[in-house]
Amino acid sequence: MSAGEVVAAVPIVREIRALLPDFDIVLSVTTAAGMEMAERQATPFVDQLFYFPFDFPWVARRVVAQIDPVVFASLESELWPNILYELKRHGAQTVMVNGRISDRNFRRSTRFAAGLFRWMLGNVDRLLVQSEADAERVRALAGPGGEQRVSVVGNSKFDQEVAHLSADDSAALRTSLKFPDGAPIFVVGSTRSAEE
């Protein structure tokens, strides 16, 4: 997971921790920024953080055997064919959460790797996606029988806990940024291309 995916994972992991306090929760990331974000935001809710391994068959077998998962959740579009295959062979339940597939990736996937996606998604028990457009793309990639496993649940990034500033902290921040009292402030946190 990248830093953005960790942000999306935190509300999910927080809820799982609350519902299943005695279960071990392991979180993996794919980037240094993801690890930094996970260390800052996810450590209260997880038992272990590590870098996701290379998706080679022999590595996947070893990692799945060592962790011995009961449930595996992949986030957004993090789909790893060998890991998913080994998880199912091992008997773990698998779920895609906060799933999304952009129109561009969908076109590429159907053109160059339709069979791989059908096989890979065949190893995922539930496909929980952000929007109806994502659901349509996932159903098409999953092939026959995939539609029963797909549900639209929204985007978990909107489930984050937001800390509200006190009036004193807000005034201090406004002063430090040299904003005049009462002036409107417009914040753009991130932007995306029109396609996404």
Buried (B, 14 or more C-beta within 10 A) or exposed (E): BBBBBBBBBBBBBBEBBEEEEEEEBEBBBBBEBBBEBBEEBBEEBBEEBEEBBEBEEEBBBEBBEEBEBEBBBBBBBBBBBBBBBBBBEBEBBBBBBBBBBBEEEBEEBEEEBEEEBBBBBBBBBBBBBBBEBBBBBBBBBBBEEBBEBBEBBEBBBEBEEEEEEEEEEEEEEBEEEEEEEEEEEEEEEEEEEEEE
